[in-house]
Protein backbone atom coordinates (compact mmCIF):
# COMPACT_ATOMS: atom_id res chain seq x y z
CA UNK A 1 0.00 0.00 0.00
CA UNK A 2 1.33 3.43 -0.91
CA UNK A 3 2.11 5.95 1.84
CA UNK A 4 0.22 8.83 0.28
CA UNK A 5 1.09 11.32 2.99
CA UNK A 6 4.79 10.62 2.55
CA UNK A 7 4.46 11.00 -1.23
CA UNK A 8 2.86 14.43 -0.82
CA UNK A 9 5.23 15.49 1.96
CA UNK A 10 8.28 14.62 -0.12
CA UNK A 11 7.05 16.55 -3.15
CA UNK A 12 5.90 19.63 -1.24
CA UNK A 13 8.99 19.96 0.98
CA UNK A 14 9.89 22.58 1.96
CA UNK A 15 6.45 24.05 2.68
CA UNK A 16 7.09 26.77 5.29
CA UNK A 17 3.73 26.74 7.10
CA UNK A 18 2.81 26.24 10.72
CA UNK A 19 2.90 22.47 11.51
CA UNK A 20 -0.87 22.25 11.92
CA UNK A 21 -1.64 23.91 8.60
CA UNK A 22 1.07 22.00 6.79
CA UNK A 23 -0.36 18.71 8.08
CA UNK A 24 -3.84 19.72 6.91
CA UNK A 25 -2.58 20.47 3.41
CA UNK A 26 -0.72 17.16 3.25
CA UNK A 27 -3.77 15.31 4.55
CA UNK A 28 -6.05 16.91 1.97
CA UNK A 29 -3.78 16.28 -1.01
CA UNK A 30 -2.98 12.71 0.09
CA UNK A 31 -6.72 11.95 0.15
CA UNK A 32 -7.02 13.25 -3.41
CA UNK A 33 -4.15 11.04 -4.57
CA UNK A 34 -5.56 7.98 -2.86
CA UNK A 35 -9.08 8.57 -4.19
CA UNK A 36 -7.81 8.94 -7.76
CA UNK A 37 -5.69 5.78 -7.35
CA UNK A 38 -8.65 3.72 -6.14
CA UNK A 39 -10.88 5.09 -8.88
CA UNK A 40 -8.33 4.09 -11.53
CA UNK A 41 -8.03 0.59 -10.06
CA UNK A 42 -11.80 0.15 -10.02
CA UNK A 43 -11.82 1.18 -13.67
CA UNK A 44 -9.51 -1.70 -14.57
CA UNK A 45 -6.13 0.04 -14.55
CA UNK A 46 -3.04 -1.79 -13.37
CA UNK A 47 -1.37 -0.65 -10.15
CA UNK A 48 1.48 1.20 -11.94
CA UNK A 49 -1.00 2.87 -14.30
CA UNK A 50 -3.30 3.79 -11.41
CA UNK A 51 -0.35 5.37 -9.59
CA UNK A 52 0.63 7.30 -12.72
CA UNK A 53 -2.90 8.63 -13.16
CA UNK A 54 -3.09 9.59 -9.50
CA UNK A 55 0.15 11.57 -9.56
CA UNK A 56 -0.80 13.13 -12.92
CA UNK A 57 -3.45 15.21 -11.12
CA UNK A 58 -0.67 17.53 -9.99
CA UNK A 59 1.24 18.30 -13.17
CA UNK A 60 3.60 20.79 -11.56
CA UNK A 61 4.34 20.27 -7.86
CA UNK A 62 6.46 23.41 -7.70
CA UNK A 63 3.54 25.57 -8.84
CA UNK A 64 1.27 23.69 -6.45
CA UNK A 65 3.61 24.53 -3.54
CA UNK A 66 3.47 28.20 -4.50
CA UNK A 67 -0.33 28.14 -4.86
CA UNK A 68 -0.82 26.44 -1.50
CA UNK A 69 1.51 28.85 0.29
CA UNK A 70 -0.18 31.84 -1.32
CA UNK A 71 -3.66 30.52 -0.43
CA UNK A 72 -2.73 30.00 3.22
CA UNK A 73 -0.39 32.94 3.90
CA UNK A 74 -1.66 35.51 1.36
CA UNK A 75 1.92 36.10 0.19
CA UNK A 76 4.43 34.62 -2.21
CA UNK A 77 6.60 31.62 -1.36
CA UNK A 78 10.04 32.99 -0.34
CA UNK A 79 12.63 32.53 -3.05
CA UNK A 80 14.93 30.52 -0.77
CA UNK A 81 12.19 27.88 -0.46
CA UNK A 82 11.67 27.57 -4.19
CA UNK A 83 13.04 24.86 -6.48
CA UNK A 84 13.21 26.80 -9.76
CA UNK A 85 16.28 26.78 -11.97
CA UNK A 86 17.45 30.06 -10.41
CA UNK A 87 16.72 29.00 -6.84
CA UNK A 88 19.50 29.71 -4.30
CA UNK A 89 19.29 25.99 -3.48
CA UNK A 90 20.86 25.15 -6.85
CA UNK A 91 24.65 24.72 -6.44
CA UNK A 92 25.30 25.83 -10.00
CA UNK A 93 23.66 29.21 -9.25
CA UNK A 94 26.31 29.92 -6.64
CA UNK A 95 29.03 28.55 -8.93
CA UNK A 96 27.91 30.88 -11.72
CA UNK A 97 27.77 33.80 -9.30
CA UNK A 98 31.27 33.10 -8.00
CA UNK A 99 32.59 32.78 -11.56
CA UNK A 100 30.93 36.07 -12.55
CA UNK A 101 32.47 37.89 -9.62
CA UNK A 102 35.86 36.44 -10.43
CA UNK A 103 35.60 37.57 -14.06
CA UNK A 104 34.47 41.05 -13.03
CA UNK A 105 37.63 41.28 -10.96
CA UNK A 106 39.70 41.10 -14.16
CA UNK A 107 40.32 44.49 -15.74
CA UNK A 108 40.53 42.95 -19.24
CA UNK A 109 37.09 41.37 -18.84
CA UNK A 110 35.55 44.67 -17.68
CA UNK A 111 37.10 46.45 -20.65
CA UNK A 112 35.63 43.83 -23.02
CA UNK A 113 32.17 44.35 -21.52
CA UNK A 114 32.47 48.07 -22.13
CA UNK A 115 33.45 47.49 -25.73
CA UNK A 116 30.63 44.99 -26.39
CA UNK A 117 27.91 46.72 -24.43
CA UNK A 118 24.56 47.20 -26.17
CA UNK A 119 22.10 49.97 -25.24
CA UNK A 120 19.09 48.45 -23.46
CA UNK A 121 15.59 49.87 -23.22
CA UNK A 122 14.69 50.59 -19.61
CA UNK A 123 11.94 48.26 -18.42
CA UNK A 124 9.73 47.96 -15.37
CA UNK A 125 12.34 45.96 -13.47
CA UNK A 126 15.11 48.54 -13.75
CA UNK A 127 14.99 48.90 -9.97
CA UNK A 128 12.76 45.93 -9.18
CA UNK A 129 9.70 44.28 -10.70
CA UNK A 130 7.00 46.94 -10.98
CA UNK A 131 8.99 49.33 -8.82
CA UNK A 132 7.29 52.34 -7.26
CA UNK A 133 9.12 54.58 -9.73
CA UNK A 134 7.71 52.65 -12.67
CA UNK A 135 4.23 52.46 -11.18
CA UNK A 136 4.20 56.18 -10.35
CA UNK A 137 5.03 56.95 -13.97
CA UNK A 138 2.22 54.69 -15.22
CA UNK A 139 -0.19 56.37 -12.78
CA UNK A 140 0.69 59.85 -14.06
CA UNK A 141 0.19 58.75 -17.65
CA UNK A 142 -3.09 57.03 -16.80
CA UNK A 143 -4.49 60.12 -15.05
CA UNK A 144 -3.54 62.32 -17.99
CA UNK A 145 -5.19 59.92 -20.46
CA UNK A 146 -8.15 58.89 -18.29
CA UNK A 147 -6.98 55.28 -18.56
CA UNK A 148 -8.84 53.31 -15.87
CA UNK A 149 -7.19 49.99 -16.77
CA UNK A 150 -3.70 51.34 -16.26
CA UNK A 151 -4.76 52.82 -12.91
CA UNK A 152 -6.15 49.42 -11.93
CA UNK A 153 -2.85 47.81 -12.91
CA UNK A 154 -0.98 50.18 -10.60
CA UNK A 155 -3.46 49.52 -7.79
CA UNK A 156 -3.00 45.76 -8.15
CA UNK A 157 0.80 45.90 -8.07
CA UNK A 158 1.78 48.84 -5.88
CA UNK A 159 3.71 47.53 -2.85
CA UNK A 160 2.25 50.13 -0.48
CA UNK A 161 -1.31 48.99 0.21
CA UNK A 162 -2.45 52.46 1.26
CA UNK A 163 -1.17 53.99 -1.97
CA UNK A 164 -2.67 51.07 -3.90
CA UNK A 165 -6.05 51.66 -2.24
CA UNK A 166 -5.97 55.36 -3.15
CA UNK A 167 -5.27 54.52 -6.79
CA UNK A 168 -7.91 51.76 -6.83
CA UNK A 169 -10.52 54.30 -5.79
CA UNK A 170 -9.56 56.42 -8.81
CA UNK A 171 -9.72 53.47 -11.20
CA UNK A 172 -13.15 52.34 -9.98
CA UNK A 173 -14.47 55.92 -10.11
CA UNK A 174 -13.53 56.08 -13.80
CA UNK A 175 -14.82 52.59 -14.66
CA UNK A 176 -17.09 50.72 -12.23
CA UNK A 177 -16.54 47.51 -14.23
CA UNK A 178 -13.14 47.38 -12.50
CA UNK A 179 -14.67 46.97 -9.05
CA UNK A 180 -13.30 43.40 -8.99
CA UNK A 181 -9.86 44.86 -8.15
CA UNK A 182 -11.26 45.37 -4.64
CA UNK A 183 -10.36 41.73 -4.02
CA UNK A 184 -6.73 42.79 -3.66
CA UNK A 185 -7.67 44.64 -0.46
CA UNK A 186 -9.91 41.93 1.00
CA UNK A 187 -7.26 40.40 3.26
CA UNK A 188 -6.36 41.66 6.74
CA UNK A 189 -2.71 42.42 5.85
CA UNK A 190 -0.99 44.52 7.03
CA UNK A 191 -2.50 44.71 10.50
CA UNK A 192 -3.52 48.36 10.17
CA UNK A 193 -5.44 47.66 6.96
CA UNK A 194 -9.24 47.33 7.20
CA UNK A 195 -10.58 45.00 4.50
CA UNK A 196 -14.26 45.32 5.50
CA UNK A 197 -15.20 48.27 3.20
CA UNK A 198 -13.59 46.58 0.21
CA UNK A 199 -15.35 43.29 0.85
CA UNK A 200 -18.68 45.11 1.30
CA UNK A 201 -18.13 46.91 -2.02
CA UNK A 202 -17.31 43.64 -3.78
CA UNK A 203 -20.38 41.88 -2.35
CA UNK A 204 -22.66 44.73 -3.40
CA UNK A 205 -21.18 44.80 -6.90
CA UNK A 206 -21.14 41.00 -7.45
CA UNK A 207 -23.72 39.54 -5.01
CA UNK A 208 -24.16 36.22 -6.84
CA UNK A 209 -20.47 35.35 -6.56
CA UNK A 210 -19.17 33.04 -3.81
CA UNK A 211 -15.68 34.56 -3.94
CA UNK A 212 -16.30 37.76 -1.91
CA UNK A 213 -18.02 35.78 0.83
CA UNK A 214 -15.08 33.36 1.04
CA UNK A 215 -12.74 36.31 1.38
CA UNK A 216 -14.92 37.68 4.18
CA UNK A 217 -14.86 34.37 6.05
CA UNK A 218 -11.11 34.17 5.51
CA UNK A 219 -10.61 37.51 7.29
CA UNK A 220 -12.47 36.17 10.32
CA UNK A 221 -10.45 32.96 10.23
CA UNK A 222 -7.13 34.82 10.07
CA UNK A 223 -8.06 37.05 13.00
CA UNK A 224 -9.37 34.12 15.08
CA UNK A 225 -6.23 32.12 14.36
CA UNK A 226 -4.00 34.97 15.53
CA UNK A 227 -6.06 35.85 18.59
CA UNK A 228 -7.11 32.42 19.88
CA UNK A 229 -4.70 29.92 18.32
CA UNK A 230 -7.59 28.33 16.45
CA UNK A 231 -5.34 26.29 14.14
CA UNK A 232 -3.71 24.52 17.10
CA UNK A 233 -7.02 22.95 18.15
CA UNK A 234 -8.27 19.54 16.94
CA UNK A 235 -10.28 19.71 13.66
CA UNK A 236 -13.62 19.05 15.37
CA UNK A 237 -13.05 21.92 17.82
CA UNK A 238 -12.05 24.19 14.96
CA UNK A 239 -15.28 23.47 13.12
CA UNK A 240 -17.45 23.95 16.18
CA UNK A 241 -15.72 27.22 17.11
CA UNK A 242 -16.15 28.66 13.62
CA UNK A 243 -19.73 27.42 13.21
CA UNK A 244 -20.66 29.09 16.49
CA UNK A 245 -19.64 32.52 15.21
CA UNK A 246 -21.90 34.29 12.72
CA UNK A 247 -18.93 36.30 11.39
CA UNK A 248 -17.72 33.03 9.87
CA UNK A 249 -20.90 31.02 9.42
CA UNK A 250 -22.97 33.65 7.62
CA UNK A 251 -20.53 34.41 4.77
CA UNK A 252 -19.77 30.70 4.32
CA UNK A 253 -23.48 29.90 4.02
CA UNK A 254 -23.83 32.62 1.39
CA UNK A 255 -20.72 31.41 -0.44
CA UNK A 256 -22.00 27.85 -0.73
CA UNK A 257 -25.45 29.09 -1.80
CA UNK A 258 -24.13 31.54 -4.41
CA UNK A 259 -24.85 30.53 -8.02
CA UNK A 260 -21.30 31.14 -9.28
CA UNK A 261 -17.63 31.10 -8.27
CA UNK A 262 -15.32 33.58 -9.96
CA UNK A 263 -11.99 34.67 -8.48
CA UNK A 264 -11.54 37.20 -11.33
CA UNK A 265 -8.51 35.36 -12.72
CA UNK A 266 -9.55 35.90 -16.35
CA UNK A 267 -10.17 39.62 -15.79
CA UNK A 268 -6.84 39.97 -14.01
CA UNK A 269 -4.93 38.16 -16.77
CA UNK A 270 -6.46 40.25 -19.56
CA UNK A 271 -5.85 43.52 -17.71
CA UNK A 272 -2.23 42.69 -16.89
CA UNK A 273 -1.52 41.56 -20.44
CA UNK A 274 -3.14 44.63 -22.02
CA UNK A 275 -1.29 47.13 -19.81
CA UNK A 276 2.05 45.36 -20.20
CA UNK A 277 1.65 45.40 -23.98
CA UNK A 278 0.60 49.06 -23.83
CA UNK A 279 3.82 49.85 -21.96
CA UNK A 280 5.89 47.94 -24.52
CA UNK A 281 6.66 45.07 -22.14
CA UNK A 282 5.28 42.13 -24.08
CA UNK A 283 7.25 39.68 -21.94
CA UNK A 284 5.93 36.37 -20.57
CA UNK A 285 8.12 36.61 -17.45
CA UNK A 286 6.50 39.90 -16.43
CA UNK A 287 3.03 38.53 -17.08
CA UNK A 288 3.80 35.48 -14.95
CA UNK A 289 5.07 37.71 -12.16
CA UNK A 290 1.95 39.84 -12.36
CA UNK A 291 -0.32 36.80 -12.16
CA UNK A 292 1.56 35.31 -9.20
CA UNK A 293 0.27 38.02 -6.87
CA UNK A 294 -3.41 37.25 -7.57
CA UNK A 295 -5.43 36.94 -4.34
CA UNK A 296 -7.00 33.60 -3.44
CA UNK A 297 -9.45 32.76 -0.70
CA UNK A 298 -8.24 30.72 2.25
CA UNK A 299 -8.90 27.30 0.76
CA UNK A 300 -8.39 25.52 4.07
CA UNK A 301 -11.33 27.52 5.42
CA UNK A 302 -13.40 26.17 2.54
CA UNK A 303 -12.31 22.65 3.33
CA UNK A 304 -13.15 23.10 7.03
CA UNK A 305 -16.64 24.35 6.26
CA UNK A 306 -17.15 21.43 3.87
CA UNK A 307 -16.33 19.02 6.68
CA UNK A 308 -18.76 20.87 8.94
CA UNK A 309 -21.63 20.45 6.46
CA UNK A 310 -20.85 16.85 5.61
CA UNK A 311 -19.69 15.38 8.90
CA UNK A 312 -21.39 17.52 11.53
CA UNK A 313 -24.71 18.45 9.89
CA UNK A 314 -25.19 15.81 7.20
CA UNK A 315 -23.67 12.96 9.19
CA UNK A 316 -25.73 13.75 12.29
CA UNK A 317 -28.95 13.93 10.25
CA UNK A 318 -28.17 10.65 8.48
CA UNK A 319 -27.52 8.82 11.75
CA UNK A 320 -30.85 10.09 13.06
CA UNK A 321 -32.63 8.71 9.98
CA UNK A 322 -33.31 12.13 8.45
CA UNK A 323 -31.99 11.14 5.05
CA UNK A 324 -33.56 13.97 3.05
CA UNK A 325 -31.99 16.52 5.37
CA UNK A 326 -28.62 14.78 5.09
CA UNK A 327 -28.88 14.55 1.30
CA UNK A 328 -29.62 18.29 1.10
CA UNK A 329 -26.36 19.07 2.95
CA UNK A 330 -24.38 16.72 0.71
CA UNK A 331 -25.89 18.27 -2.43
CA UNK A 332 -25.05 21.78 -1.24
CA UNK A 333 -21.43 20.71 -0.90
CA UNK A 334 -21.38 18.93 -4.27
CA UNK A 335 -22.89 21.84 -6.16
CA UNK A 336 -20.38 24.25 -4.66
CA UNK A 337 -17.54 21.87 -5.59
CA UNK A 338 -18.72 21.82 -9.20
CA UNK A 339 -18.77 25.63 -9.35
CA UNK A 340 -15.32 25.90 -7.80
CA UNK A 341 -13.99 23.23 -10.14
CA UNK A 342 -14.50 25.67 -13.02
CA UNK A 343 -11.95 28.11 -11.55
CA UNK A 344 -8.77 29.09 -13.39
CA UNK A 345 -6.02 28.11 -10.93
CA UNK A 346 -4.93 24.53 -10.33
CA UNK A 347 -5.29 24.75 -6.56
CA UNK A 348 -8.87 26.04 -6.80
CA UNK A 349 -9.84 23.35 -9.30
CA UNK A 350 -8.29 20.62 -7.18
CA UNK A 351 -10.11 21.76 -4.05
CA UNK A 352 -13.33 21.92 -6.07
CA UNK A 353 -12.83 18.35 -7.28
CA UNK A 354 -12.11 17.17 -3.75
CA UNK A 355 -15.24 18.88 -2.39
CA UNK A 356 -17.41 17.36 -5.10
CA UNK A 357 -16.01 13.87 -4.44
CA UNK A 358 -16.65 14.20 -0.69
CA UNK A 359 -20.28 14.99 -1.46
CA UNK A 360 -20.63 12.11 -3.92
CA UNK A 361 -19.27 9.56 -1.46
CA UNK A 362 -21.88 10.54 1.11
CA UNK A 363 -24.90 11.10 -1.09
CA UNK A 364 -24.49 7.99 -3.28
CA UNK A 365 -25.32 5.46 -0.49
CA UNK A 366 -28.46 7.45 0.35
CA UNK A 367 -29.59 7.23 -3.28
CA UNK A 368 -28.76 3.51 -3.47
CA UNK A 369 -25.90 3.93 -6.00
C-alpha positions as CSV (number, residue, x, y, z in Angstrom):
1,X,0.0,0.0,0.0
2,X,1.3,3.4,-0.9
3,X,2.1,5.9,1.8
4,X,0.2,8.8,0.3
5,X,1.1,11.3,3.0
6,X,4.8,10.6,2.5
7,X,4.5,11.0,-1.2
8,X,2.9,14.4,-0.8
9,X,5.2,15.5,2.0
10,X,8.3,14.6,-0.1
11,X,7.1,16.5,-3.2
12,X,5.9,19.6,-1.2
13,X,9.0,20.0,1.0
14,X,9.9,22.6,2.0
15,X,6.4,24.1,2.7
16,X,7.1,26.8,5.3
17,X,3.7,26.7,7.1
18,X,2.8,26.2,10.7
19,X,2.9,22.5,11.5
20,X,-0.9,22.2,11.9
21,X,-1.6,23.9,8.6
22,X,1.1,22.0,6.8
23,X,-0.4,18.7,8.1
24,X,-3.8,19.7,6.9
25,X,-2.6,20.5,3.4
26,X,-0.7,17.2,3.2
27,X,-3.8,15.3,4.5
28,X,-6.0,16.9,2.0
29,X,-3.8,16.3,-1.0
30,X,-3.0,12.7,0.1
31,X,-6.7,11.9,0.1
32,X,-7.0,13.3,-3.4
33,X,-4.1,11.0,-4.6
34,X,-5.6,8.0,-2.9
35,X,-9.1,8.6,-4.2
36,X,-7.8,8.9,-7.8
37,X,-5.7,5.8,-7.4
38,X,-8.7,3.7,-6.1
39,X,-10.9,5.1,-8.9
40,X,-8.3,4.1,-11.5
41,X,-8.0,0.6,-10.1
42,X,-11.8,0.1,-10.0
43,X,-11.8,1.2,-13.7
44,X,-9.5,-1.7,-14.6
45,X,-6.1,0.0,-14.5
46,X,-3.0,-1.8,-13.4
47,X,-1.4,-0.7,-10.1
48,X,1.5,1.2,-11.9
49,X,-1.0,2.9,-14.3
50,X,-3.3,3.8,-11.4
51,X,-0.3,5.4,-9.6
52,X,0.6,7.3,-12.7
53,X,-2.9,8.6,-13.2
54,X,-3.1,9.6,-9.5
55,X,0.1,11.6,-9.6
56,X,-0.8,13.1,-12.9
57,X,-3.5,15.2,-11.1
58,X,-0.7,17.5,-10.0
59,X,1.2,18.3,-13.2
60,X,3.6,20.8,-11.6
61,X,4.3,20.3,-7.9
62,X,6.5,23.4,-7.7
63,X,3.5,25.6,-8.8
64,X,1.3,23.7,-6.4
65,X,3.6,24.5,-3.5
66,X,3.5,28.2,-4.5
67,X,-0.3,28.1,-4.9
68,X,-0.8,26.4,-1.5
69,X,1.5,28.8,0.3
70,X,-0.2,31.8,-1.3
71,X,-3.7,30.5,-0.4
72,X,-2.7,30.0,3.2
73,X,-0.4,32.9,3.9
74,X,-1.7,35.5,1.4
75,X,1.9,36.1,0.2
76,X,4.4,34.6,-2.2
77,X,6.6,31.6,-1.4
78,X,10.0,33.0,-0.3
79,X,12.6,32.5,-3.1
80,X,14.9,30.5,-0.8
81,X,12.2,27.9,-0.5
82,X,11.7,27.6,-4.2
83,X,13.0,24.9,-6.5
84,X,13.2,26.8,-9.8
85,X,16.3,26.8,-12.0
86,X,17.4,30.1,-10.4
87,X,16.7,29.0,-6.8
88,X,19.5,29.7,-4.3
89,X,19.3,26.0,-3.5
90,X,20.9,25.1,-6.8
91,X,24.6,24.7,-6.4
92,X,25.3,25.8,-10.0
93,X,23.7,29.2,-9.3
94,X,26.3,29.9,-6.6
95,X,29.0,28.5,-8.9
96,X,27.9,30.9,-11.7
97,X,27.8,33.8,-9.3
98,X,31.3,33.1,-8.0
99,X,32.6,32.8,-11.6
100,X,30.9,36.1,-12.6
101,X,32.5,37.9,-9.6
102,X,35.9,36.4,-10.4
103,X,35.6,37.6,-14.1
104,X,34.5,41.1,-13.0
105,X,37.6,41.3,-11.0
106,X,39.7,41.1,-14.2
107,X,40.3,44.5,-15.7
108,X,40.5,42.9,-19.2
109,X,37.1,41.4,-18.8
110,X,35.6,44.7,-17.7
111,X,37.1,46.4,-20.6
112,X,35.6,43.8,-23.0
113,X,32.2,44.4,-21.5
114,X,32.5,48.1,-22.1
115,X,33.4,47.5,-25.7
116,X,30.6,45.0,-26.4
117,X,27.9,46.7,-24.4
118,X,24.6,47.2,-26.2
119,X,22.1,50.0,-25.2
120,X,19.1,48.5,-23.5
121,X,15.6,49.9,-23.2
122,X,14.7,50.6,-19.6
123,X,11.9,48.3,-18.4
124,X,9.7,48.0,-15.4
125,X,12.3,46.0,-13.5
126,X,15.1,48.5,-13.7
127,X,15.0,48.9,-10.0
128,X,12.8,45.9,-9.2
129,X,9.7,44.3,-10.7
130,X,7.0,46.9,-11.0
131,X,9.0,49.3,-8.8
132,X,7.3,52.3,-7.3
133,X,9.1,54.6,-9.7
134,X,7.7,52.6,-12.7
135,X,4.2,52.5,-11.2
136,X,4.2,56.2,-10.3
137,X,5.0,56.9,-14.0
138,X,2.2,54.7,-15.2
139,X,-0.2,56.4,-12.8
140,X,0.7,59.8,-14.1
141,X,0.2,58.7,-17.7
142,X,-3.1,57.0,-16.8
143,X,-4.5,60.1,-15.0
144,X,-3.5,62.3,-18.0
145,X,-5.2,59.9,-20.5
146,X,-8.1,58.9,-18.3
147,X,-7.0,55.3,-18.6
148,X,-8.8,53.3,-15.9
149,X,-7.2,50.0,-16.8
150,X,-3.7,51.3,-16.3
151,X,-4.8,52.8,-12.9
152,X,-6.2,49.4,-11.9
153,X,-2.9,47.8,-12.9
154,X,-1.0,50.2,-10.6
155,X,-3.5,49.5,-7.8
156,X,-3.0,45.8,-8.2
157,X,0.8,45.9,-8.1
158,X,1.8,48.8,-5.9
159,X,3.7,47.5,-2.8
160,X,2.2,50.1,-0.5
161,X,-1.3,49.0,0.2
162,X,-2.5,52.5,1.3
163,X,-1.2,54.0,-2.0
164,X,-2.7,51.1,-3.9
165,X,-6.1,51.7,-2.2
166,X,-6.0,55.4,-3.2
167,X,-5.3,54.5,-6.8
168,X,-7.9,51.8,-6.8
169,X,-10.5,54.3,-5.8
170,X,-9.6,56.4,-8.8
171,X,-9.7,53.5,-11.2
172,X,-13.2,52.3,-10.0
173,X,-14.5,55.9,-10.1
174,X,-13.5,56.1,-13.8
175,X,-14.8,52.6,-14.7
176,X,-17.1,50.7,-12.2
177,X,-16.5,47.5,-14.2
178,X,-13.1,47.4,-12.5
179,X,-14.7,47.0,-9.0
180,X,-13.3,43.4,-9.0
181,X,-9.9,44.9,-8.2
182,X,-11.3,45.4,-4.6
183,X,-10.4,41.7,-4.0
184,X,-6.7,42.8,-3.7
185,X,-7.7,44.6,-0.5
186,X,-9.9,41.9,1.0
187,X,-7.3,40.4,3.3
188,X,-6.4,41.7,6.7
189,X,-2.7,42.4,5.9
190,X,-1.0,44.5,7.0
191,X,-2.5,44.7,10.5
192,X,-3.5,48.4,10.2
193,X,-5.4,47.7,7.0
194,X,-9.2,47.3,7.2
195,X,-10.6,45.0,4.5
196,X,-14.3,45.3,5.5
197,X,-15.2,48.3,3.2
198,X,-13.6,46.6,0.2
199,X,-15.4,43.3,0.9
200,X,-18.7,45.1,1.3
201,X,-18.1,46.9,-2.0
202,X,-17.3,43.6,-3.8
203,X,-20.4,41.9,-2.4
204,X,-22.7,44.7,-3.4
205,X,-21.2,44.8,-6.9
206,X,-21.1,41.0,-7.4
207,X,-23.7,39.5,-5.0
208,X,-24.2,36.2,-6.8
209,X,-20.5,35.3,-6.6
210,X,-19.2,33.0,-3.8
211,X,-15.7,34.6,-3.9
212,X,-16.3,37.8,-1.9
213,X,-18.0,35.8,0.8
214,X,-15.1,33.4,1.0
215,X,-12.7,36.3,1.4
216,X,-14.9,37.7,4.2
217,X,-14.9,34.4,6.0
218,X,-11.1,34.2,5.5
219,X,-10.6,37.5,7.3
220,X,-12.5,36.2,10.3
221,X,-10.5,33.0,10.2
222,X,-7.1,34.8,10.1
223,X,-8.1,37.0,13.0
224,X,-9.4,34.1,15.1
225,X,-6.2,32.1,14.4
226,X,-4.0,35.0,15.5
227,X,-6.1,35.9,18.6
228,X,-7.1,32.4,19.9
229,X,-4.7,29.9,18.3
230,X,-7.6,28.3,16.4
231,X,-5.3,26.3,14.1
232,X,-3.7,24.5,17.1
233,X,-7.0,22.9,18.1
234,X,-8.3,19.5,16.9
235,X,-10.3,19.7,13.7
236,X,-13.6,19.1,15.4
237,X,-13.0,21.9,17.8
238,X,-12.0,24.2,15.0
239,X,-15.3,23.5,13.1
240,X,-17.5,24.0,16.2
241,X,-15.7,27.2,17.1
242,X,-16.1,28.7,13.6
243,X,-19.7,27.4,13.2
244,X,-20.7,29.1,16.5
245,X,-19.6,32.5,15.2
246,X,-21.9,34.3,12.7
247,X,-18.9,36.3,11.4
248,X,-17.7,33.0,9.9
249,X,-20.9,31.0,9.4
250,X,-23.0,33.7,7.6
251,X,-20.5,34.4,4.8
252,X,-19.8,30.7,4.3
253,X,-23.5,29.9,4.0
254,X,-23.8,32.6,1.4
255,X,-20.7,31.4,-0.4
256,X,-22.0,27.9,-0.7
257,X,-25.4,29.1,-1.8
258,X,-24.1,31.5,-4.4
259,X,-24.8,30.5,-8.0
260,X,-21.3,31.1,-9.3
261,X,-17.6,31.1,-8.3
262,X,-15.3,33.6,-10.0
263,X,-12.0,34.7,-8.5
264,X,-11.5,37.2,-11.3
265,X,-8.5,35.4,-12.7
266,X,-9.6,35.9,-16.4
267,X,-10.2,39.6,-15.8
268,X,-6.8,40.0,-14.0
269,X,-4.9,38.2,-16.8
270,X,-6.5,40.3,-19.6
271,X,-5.9,43.5,-17.7
272,X,-2.2,42.7,-16.9
273,X,-1.5,41.6,-20.4
274,X,-3.1,44.6,-22.0
275,X,-1.3,47.1,-19.8
276,X,2.1,45.4,-20.2
277,X,1.6,45.4,-24.0
278,X,0.6,49.1,-23.8
279,X,3.8,49.9,-22.0
280,X,5.9,47.9,-24.5
281,X,6.7,45.1,-22.1
282,X,5.3,42.1,-24.1
283,X,7.2,39.7,-21.9
284,X,5.9,36.4,-20.6
285,X,8.1,36.6,-17.5
286,X,6.5,39.9,-16.4
287,X,3.0,38.5,-17.1
288,X,3.8,35.5,-15.0
289,X,5.1,37.7,-12.2
290,X,1.9,39.8,-12.4
291,X,-0.3,36.8,-12.2
292,X,1.6,35.3,-9.2
293,X,0.3,38.0,-6.9
294,X,-3.4,37.3,-7.6
295,X,-5.4,36.9,-4.3
296,X,-7.0,33.6,-3.4
297,X,-9.5,32.8,-0.7
298,X,-8.2,30.7,2.2
299,X,-8.9,27.3,0.8
300,X,-8.4,25.5,4.1
301,X,-11.3,27.5,5.4
302,X,-13.4,26.2,2.5
303,X,-12.3,22.7,3.3
304,X,-13.2,23.1,7.0
305,X,-16.6,24.4,6.3
306,X,-17.1,21.4,3.9
307,X,-16.3,19.0,6.7
308,X,-18.8,20.9,8.9
309,X,-21.6,20.5,6.5
310,X,-20.8,16.8,5.6
311,X,-19.7,15.4,8.9
312,X,-21.4,17.5,11.5
313,X,-24.7,18.5,9.9
314,X,-25.2,15.8,7.2
315,X,-23.7,13.0,9.2
316,X,-25.7,13.7,12.3
317,X,-28.9,13.9,10.2
318,X,-28.2,10.7,8.5
319,X,-27.5,8.8,11.8
320,X,-30.9,10.1,13.1
321,X,-32.6,8.7,10.0
322,X,-33.3,12.1,8.5
323,X,-32.0,11.1,5.1
324,X,-33.6,14.0,3.1
325,X,-32.0,16.5,5.4
326,X,-28.6,14.8,5.1
327,X,-28.9,14.5,1.3
328,X,-29.6,18.3,1.1
329,X,-26.4,19.1,2.9
330,X,-24.4,16.7,0.7
331,X,-25.9,18.3,-2.4
332,X,-25.0,21.8,-1.2
333,X,-21.4,20.7,-0.9
334,X,-21.4,18.9,-4.3
335,X,-22.9,21.8,-6.2
336,X,-20.4,24.3,-4.7
337,X,-17.5,21.9,-5.6
338,X,-18.7,21.8,-9.2
339,X,-18.8,25.6,-9.3
340,X,-15.3,25.9,-7.8
341,X,-14.0,23.2,-10.1
342,X,-14.5,25.7,-13.0
343,X,-11.9,28.1,-11.6
344,X,-8.8,29.1,-13.4
345,X,-6.0,28.1,-10.9
346,X,-4.9,24.5,-10.3
347,X,-5.3,24.7,-6.6
348,X,-8.9,26.0,-6.8
349,X,-9.8,23.4,-9.3
350,X,-8.3,20.6,-7.2
351,X,-10.1,21.8,-4.1
352,X,-13.3,21.9,-6.1
353,X,-12.8,18.4,-7.3
354,X,-12.1,17.2,-3.8
355,X,-15.2,18.9,-2.4
356,X,-17.4,17.4,-5.1
357,X,-16.0,13.9,-4.4
358,X,-16.7,14.2,-0.7
359,X,-20.3,15.0,-1.5
360,X,-20.6,12.1,-3.9
361,X,-19.3,9.6,-1.5
362,X,-21.9,10.5,1.1
363,X,-24.9,11.1,-1.1
364,X,-24.5,8.0,-3.3
365,X,-25.3,5.5,-0.5
366,X,-28.5,7.4,0.4
367,X,-29.6,7.2,-3.3
368,X,-28.8,3.5,-3.5
369,X,-25.9,3.9,-6.0
